[in-house]
Amino acid sequence: MSVMTQYDLHTHSTASDGSLSPTDLVTRAKAQGVTHLALTDHDGTEGLEEAAVAAERLGISLIPGVEVSVSWHGATVHIVGLQLDQQNEALQNGLRSLRDYRRTRARKIAERLDKAGIPGALEGAGKYASETMLGRVHFARFLVEKGHASDMKEVFNRFLVKNKPGYVSGHWATLADAVGWIREASGQAVIAHPARYKMTNSKRRRLLAEFKSLGGEAIEVSSGNQHPEEVRVMAKLAVEFDLLASCGSDFHSPDNNWIELGKMTTMPPFVTPIWTQWQ
């Protein structure tokens, strides 16, 4: 009896802001019926080696990936890279610069929380972070632990978004840099969850046009917890801009029970899935 192929091309582990180790992530993906899994941690590839060992043991095809943070015309967008040469020097130098910036930003977040009467945030968030990546999610977990909010959603709304005590704006890679690093590493650049960005339709179309002109190849037509109508709209944009279609749950944690590995709205049949280009 043949096994149905199931792709999930956008996931996170404890190497960035996920709550499962790379091994546990792959194990859960196997249990959920995923056959092809991309680990796309934020601004780093440190989890790929461990994930590859687990994937080989469990019979899952692991696609080496990353999710790069980008600042574009006042918006923060994310570019996923798939099928990367993770040893590529240009890619790793670029990712290293983003992680250095994350550490600087983390210190500023901690300073602002301290002024708001919450001391020890840098050390507290560090308990939840990997050695290479410290981000807002780790501060959020610390704030929940200390009783400043009941859950992650509340803590972001009260402390970590614009005009709140712990907010520090992000200054990330340029779109050209992100796509360039991925292409240098022989990877394919994908716009992550394009329906999620708070931008007008015309601005989203400008993003797609610029991304395509820089050598970007795909958009996530289907992402975790996405309405079917949004999937159809993103699929039409993929066709219009001659982009391949990707799909990914953007899984971070079992605690987010509305997002699960391998569980996305089926992509319409008129798009060209990115994996059809793979050997």
VODOSE-676107 format. One record per residue (C-alpha): residue number from 1; y, z, x. Coordinates in nm, 4 decimals, padded with zeros to 6 digits. Layout:
BEGIN
[site NUM; [Y; Z; X]],
...
END
This chain:
BEGIN
[site 1; [00.0000; 00.0000; 00.0000]],
[site 2; [00.3364; -00.1034; 00.1470]],
[site 3; [00.6148; 00.1502; 00.1964]],
[site 4; [00.9536; 00.0710; 00.0415]],
[site 5; [01.2214; 00.0239; 00.3056]],
[site 6; [01.5098; 00.2698; 00.2669]],
[site 7; [01.8195; 00.2569; 00.4854]],
[site 8; [02.0694; 00.5383; 00.5386]],
[site 9; [02.3252; 00.4269; 00.7945]],
[site 10; [02.5784; 00.7124; 00.7911]],
[site 11; [02.4687; 01.0728; 00.8608]],
[site 12; [02.5776; 01.3779; 01.0609]],
[site 13; [02.4092; 01.6544; 01.2590]],
[site 14; [02.5118; 01.9718; 01.4405]],
[site 15; [02.6257; 01.7467; 01.7260]],
[site 16; [02.9414; 01.7080; 01.5148]],
[site 17; [03.0060; 01.8703; 01.1765]],
[site 18; [02.6650; 01.8575; 01.0110]],
[site 19; [02.4598; 02.1704; 00.9492]],
[site 20; [02.1164; 02.0344; 01.0507]],
[site 21; [02.0046; 01.9741; 01.4065]],
[site 22; [01.9224; 01.6105; 01.4906]],
[site 23; [01.5519; 01.6968; 01.4684]],
[site 24; [01.5881; 01.8664; 01.1297]],
[site 25; [01.8040; 01.5793; 01.0016]],
[site 26; [01.5364; 01.3238; 01.0917]],
[site 27; [01.2663; 01.5458; 00.9401]],
[site 28; [01.4598; 01.5724; 00.6129]],
[site 29; [01.5237; 01.1979; 00.6119]],
[site 30; [01.1494; 01.1362; 00.6430]],
[site 31; [01.0827; 01.3704; 00.3510]],
[site 32; [01.3409; 01.1826; 00.1416]],
[site 33; [01.1723; 00.8479; 00.2046]],
[site 34; [01.4246; 00.7094; 00.4536]],
[site 35; [01.2651; 00.4524; 00.6826]],
[site 36; [01.5734; 00.3451; 00.8833]],
[site 37; [01.8237; 00.6159; 00.9758]],
[site 38; [02.1519; 00.5949; 01.1655]],
[site 39; [02.2885; 00.9132; 01.3194]],
[site 40; [02.6661; 00.8641; 01.3230]],
[site 41; [02.8219; 01.1871; 01.4419]],
[site 42; [03.1990; 01.2103; 01.4701]],
[site 43; [03.3405; 01.0875; 01.8007]],
[site 44; [03.0224; 01.1521; 01.9990]],
[site 45; [02.6644; 01.0422; 02.0604]],
[site 46; [02.5198; 01.3660; 02.1983]],
[site 47; [02.2659; 01.4053; 01.9180]],
[site 48; [02.1022; 01.0658; 01.9598]],
[site 49; [01.8537; 01.1555; 02.2318]],
[site 50; [01.7046; 01.4443; 02.0333]],
[site 51; [01.7049; 01.2388; 01.7136]],
[site 52; [01.5214; 00.9539; 01.8866]],
[site 53; [01.2380; 01.1853; 01.9928]],
[site 54; [01.1963; 01.3147; 01.6378]],
[site 55; [01.2193; 00.9660; 01.4891]],
[site 56; [00.9467; 00.8310; 01.7148]],
[site 57; [00.7220; 01.1240; 01.6286]],
[site 58; [00.7755; 01.0794; 01.2539]],
[site 59; [00.7684; 00.7013; 01.2426]],
[site 60; [01.1317; 00.6434; 01.1445]],
[site 61; [01.3456; 00.3659; 01.2912]],
[site 62; [01.6537; 00.5334; 01.4425]],
[site 63; [01.9709; 00.3260; 01.4690]],
[site 64; [02.2035; 00.4673; 01.7372]],
[site 65; [02.5492; 00.5128; 01.5902]],
[site 66; [02.8803; 00.6957; 01.5905]],
[site 67; [03.1749; 00.7519; 01.3541]],
[site 68; [03.5123; 00.6995; 01.5215]],
[site 69; [03.8297; 00.8628; 01.3874]],
[site 70; [04.1214; 00.6186; 01.3514]],
[site 71; [04.4883; 00.6519; 01.2629]],
[site 72; [04.6093; 00.3422; 01.0777]],
[site 73; [04.9558; 00.3087; 00.9214]],
[site 74; [04.9775; 00.6747; 00.8238]],
[site 75; [04.6171; 00.7007; 00.7040]],
[site 76; [04.3080; 00.8424; 00.8723]],
[site 77; [04.0151; 00.6044; 00.8416]],
[site 78; [03.6685; 00.6147; 00.9929]],
[site 79; [03.4888; 00.3323; 01.1680]],
[site 80; [03.1120; 00.3566; 01.2033]],
[site 81; [02.9445; 00.1857; 01.4978]],
[site 82; [02.5807; 00.0804; 01.4599]],
[site 83; [02.3169; -00.0482; 01.7051]],
[site 84; [02.5165; 00.0867; 02.0005]],
[site 85; [02.4398; 00.0953; 02.3668]],
[site 86; [02.5191; 00.4654; 02.3829]],
[site 87; [02.5436; 00.4588; 02.7629]],
[site 88; [02.8330; 00.2114; 02.7595]],
[site 89; [03.1171; 00.3422; 02.9763]],
[site 90; [03.4054; 00.2065; 02.7668]],
[site 91; [03.2630; 00.3630; 02.4528]],
[site 92; [03.1985; 00.6986; 02.6140]],
[site 93; [03.5427; 00.7122; 02.7769]],
[site 94; [03.7038; 00.6427; 02.4415]],
[site 95; [03.4963; 00.9034; 02.2602]],
[site 96; [03.5697; 01.1556; 02.5344]],
[site 97; [03.9433; 01.1086; 02.4806]],
[site 98; [03.9024; 01.1817; 02.1093]],
[site 99; [03.7010; 01.4967; 02.1769]],
[site 100; [03.9678; 01.6142; 02.4219]],
[site 101; [04.2258; 01.5650; 02.1483]],
[site 102; [04.0067; 01.7569; 01.9029]],
[site 103; [04.0126; 02.0589; 02.1351]],
[site 104; [04.3926; 02.0441; 02.1558]],
[site 105; [04.4168; 02.0144; 01.7792]],
[site 106; [04.1754; 02.3053; 01.7312]],
[site 107; [04.3982; 02.5337; 01.9379]],
[site 108; [04.6971; 02.4371; 01.7230]],
[site 109; [04.5022; 02.5036; 01.4017]],
[site 110; [04.4027; 02.8466; 01.5339]],
[site 111; [04.7638; 02.9256; 01.6278]],
[site 112; [04.8845; 02.8376; 01.2783]],
[site 113; [04.6137; 03.0442; 01.1131]],
[site 114; [04.7032; 03.3351; 01.3407]],
[site 115; [05.0654; 03.3124; 01.2240]],
[site 116; [04.9344; 03.3187; 00.8668]],
[site 117; [04.7587; 03.6486; 00.9377]],
[site 118; [04.4121; 03.5209; 01.0262]],
[site 119; [04.3352; 03.6060; 01.3899]],
[site 120; [04.0362; 03.4951; 01.5954]],
[site 121; [03.9945; 03.1571; 01.4275]],
[site 122; [03.9324; 02.9592; 01.7459]],
[site 123; [03.6481; 03.1838; 01.8589]],
[site 124; [03.5161; 03.2179; 01.5026]],
[site 125; [03.5078; 02.8423; 01.4436]],
[site 126; [03.3510; 02.7936; 01.7847]],
[site 127; [03.0404; 02.9821; 01.6700]],
[site 128; [02.9649; 02.6988; 01.4295]],
[site 129; [03.0551; 02.4098; 01.6605]],
[site 130; [02.8607; 02.2141; 01.9188]],
[site 131; [02.9639; 02.2209; 02.2837]],
[site 132; [03.1448; 01.8898; 02.2493]],
[site 133; [03.2995; 01.8853; 01.9025]],
[site 134; [03.5177; 02.1420; 01.7236]],
[site 135; [03.6725; 02.0306; 01.3957]],
[site 136; [03.8147; 02.1430; 01.0640]],
[site 137; [03.4718; 02.1946; 00.9071]],
[site 138; [03.3957; 02.4616; 01.1670]],
[site 139; [03.7223; 02.6408; 01.0874]],
[site 140; [03.6346; 02.6156; 00.7188]],
[site 141; [03.2970; 02.7820; 00.7755]],
[site 142; [03.4681; 03.0642; 00.9654]],
[site 143; [03.7213; 03.1155; 00.6848]],
[site 144; [03.4458; 03.1286; 00.4221]],
[site 145; [03.2527; 03.3753; 00.6403]],
[site 146; [03.5595; 03.6010; 00.6570]],
[site 147; [03.6090; 03.5908; 00.2810]],
[site 148; [03.9316; 03.3892; 00.2743]],
[site 149; [03.7732; 03.1434; 00.0306]],
[site 150; [03.4540; 03.1245; -00.1737]],
[site 151; [03.3388; 02.7819; -00.0559]],
[site 152; [03.4263; 02.4891; 00.1688]],
[site 153; [03.6212; 02.2990; -00.0957]],
[site 154; [03.8443; 02.5969; -00.1690]],
[site 155; [03.9101; 02.6687; 00.1963]],
[site 156; [04.0208; 02.3119; 00.2628]],
[site 157; [04.2533; 02.3127; -00.0380]],
[site 158; [04.4068; 02.6479; 00.0567]],
[site 159; [04.4266; 02.6230; 00.4338]],
[site 160; [04.3478; 02.2888; 00.5975]],
[site 161; [04.5277; 02.0112; 00.4107]],
[site 162; [04.8905; 01.9002; 00.4307]],
[site 163; [05.1498; 02.1731; 00.3648]],
[site 164; [04.8889; 02.4494; 00.4015]],
[site 165; [04.8807; 02.7197; 00.6754]],
[site 166; [04.6149; 02.5650; 00.9018]],
[site 167; [04.7088; 02.2002; 00.8690]],
[site 168; [04.7651; 01.9940; 01.1831]],
[site 169; [04.8039; 01.6191; 01.1438]],
[site 170; [04.5585; 01.3963; 01.3265]],
[site 171; [04.6545; 01.1363; 01.5865]],
[site 172; [04.3365; 00.9413; 01.6480]],
[site 173; [04.2311; 00.6121; 01.8032]],
[site 174; [04.3921; 00.2855; 01.7008]],
[site 175; [04.1872; 00.0480; 01.4888]],
[site 176; [04.1847; -00.1997; 01.7763]],
[site 177; [04.0550; 00.0641; 02.0180]],
[site 178; [03.7779; 00.1830; 01.7848]],
[site 179; [03.6503; -00.1668; 01.7079]],
[site 180; [03.6868; -00.2613; 02.0741]],
[site 181; [03.4831; 00.0360; 02.2006]],
[site 182; [03.2042; -00.0433; 01.9553]],
[site 183; [03.1996; -00.4118; 02.0470]],
[site 184; [03.2019; -00.3244; 02.4189]],
[site 185; [02.8870; -00.1225; 02.3499]],
[site 186; [02.7230; -00.4269; 02.1837]],
[site 187; [02.7480; -00.2538; 01.8451]],
[site 188; [02.8620; -00.3554; 01.4991]],
[site 189; [03.1775; -00.1997; 01.3566]],
[site 190; [03.1688; -00.0862; 00.9928]],
[site 191; [03.4506; 00.0562; 00.7789]],
[site 192; [03.3126; 00.3837; 00.6443]],
[site 193; [03.3482; 00.4728; 00.2723]],
[site 194; [03.6452; 00.2388; 00.2056]],
[site 195; [03.6798; 00.3503; -00.1566]],
[site 196; [03.7527; 00.7073; -00.0474]],
[site 197; [04.0843; 00.6400; 00.1247]],
[site 198; [04.3924; 00.7238; -00.0777]],
[site 199; [04.5645; 00.3870; -00.0409]],
[site 200; [04.6785; 00.1088; -00.2712]],
[site 201; [04.4574; -00.1944; -00.3232]],
[site 202; [04.6997; -00.4093; -00.1247]],
[site 203; [04.6945; -00.1658; 00.1691]],
[site 204; [04.3147; -00.1537; 00.1609]],
[site 205; [04.3089; -00.5326; 00.1729]],
[site 206; [04.5420; -00.5286; 00.4748]],
[site 207; [04.3040; -00.2854; 00.6429]],
[site 208; [04.0093; -00.5166; 00.5799]],
[site 209; [04.1986; -00.8214; 00.7029]],
[site 210; [04.3074; -00.6516; 01.0269]],
[site 211; [03.9613; -00.5034; 01.0801]],
[site 212; [03.8039; -00.8473; 01.0380]],
[site 213; [04.0540; -01.0072; 01.2773]],
[site 214; [03.9641; -00.7498; 01.5450]],
[site 215; [03.5938; -00.8304; 01.5231]],
[site 216; [03.4828; -00.5792; 01.2613]],
[site 217; [03.1645; -00.6913; 01.0899]],
[site 218; [03.0887; -00.4797; 00.7821]],
[site 219; [03.1999; -00.2279; 00.5230]],
[site 220; [03.0060; 00.0480; 00.3523]],
[site 221; [02.9608; -00.1002; 00.0088]],
[site 222; [02.7596; 00.1999; -00.1096]],
[site 223; [02.8299; 00.5544; 00.0085]],
[site 224; [02.7012; 00.8932; -00.1037]],
[site 225; [02.8150; 01.0137; -00.4485]],
[site 226; [02.9966; 00.6862; -00.5204]],
[site 227; [03.0513; 00.5521; -00.8716]],
[site 228; [02.8669; 00.2249; -00.9442]],
[site 229; [03.1950; 00.0525; -01.0343]],
[site 230; [03.3367; 00.1388; -00.6915]],
[site 231; [03.0238; -00.0094; -00.5363]],
[site 232; [03.0803; -00.3337; -00.7264]],
[site 233; [03.4455; -00.3471; -00.6187]],
[site 234; [03.3568; -00.2887; -00.2535]],
[site 235; [03.0832; -00.5505; -00.2760]],
[site 236; [03.3319; -00.8107; -00.4021]],
[site 237; [03.5654; -00.7254; -00.1140]],
[site 238; [03.2792; -00.7672; 00.1325]],
[site 239; [03.2190; -01.1179; 00.0018]],
[site 240; [03.5893; -01.2058; -00.0101]],
[site 241; [03.6484; -01.0990; 00.3504]],
[site 242; [03.3147; -01.2382; 00.4732]],
[site 243; [03.1907; -00.8954; 00.5803]],
[site 244; [02.8359; -00.7658; 00.5890]],
[site 245; [02.7413; -00.4773; 00.3589]],
[site 246; [02.6258; -00.1368; 00.4804]],
[site 247; [02.5184; 00.1764; 00.2967]],
[site 248; [02.5093; 00.5411; 00.3979]],
[site 249; [02.4949; 00.8803; 00.2330]],
[site 250; [02.7473; 01.0445; 00.4696]],
[site 251; [02.5094; 01.3406; 00.4597]],
[site 252; [02.6358; 01.6601; 00.6263]],
[site 253; [02.4460; 01.9517; 00.4779]],
[site 254; [02.1806; 02.0457; 00.2222]],
[site 255; [02.4472; 02.2742; 00.0745]],
[site 256; [02.6238; 01.9644; -00.0621]],
[site 257; [02.3642; 01.9067; -00.3318]],
[site 258; [02.5491; 01.6051; -00.4739]],
[site 259; [02.4863; 01.4104; -00.1491]],
[site 260; [02.1326; 01.3576; -00.0225]],
[site 261; [01.9793; 01.1489; 00.2522]],
[site 262; [01.8796; 00.8048; 00.1296]],
[site 263; [02.0387; 00.8503; -00.2135]],
[site 264; [02.3038; 00.5838; -00.2761]],
[site 265; [02.3844; 00.3412; -00.5571]],
[site 266; [02.1929; 00.0170; -00.5043]],
[site 267; [02.4093; -00.2570; -00.3564]],
[site 268; [02.4593; -00.5722; -00.5675]],
[site 269; [02.2322; -00.8650; -00.4779]],
[site 270; [02.5194; -01.0979; -00.3852]],
[site 271; [02.6133; -00.9114; -00.0635]],
[site 272; [02.4514; -00.9638; 00.2759]],
[site 273; [02.3099; -00.6349; 00.4090]],
[site 274; [02.3950; -00.5632; 00.7698]],
[site 275; [02.0299; -00.5114; 00.8631]],
[site 276; [01.9479; -00.8756; 00.7853]],
[site 277; [02.1230; -00.9553; 01.1142]],
[site 278; [01.8980; -00.7265; 01.3171]],
[site 279; [01.5938; -00.8401; 01.5116]],
END
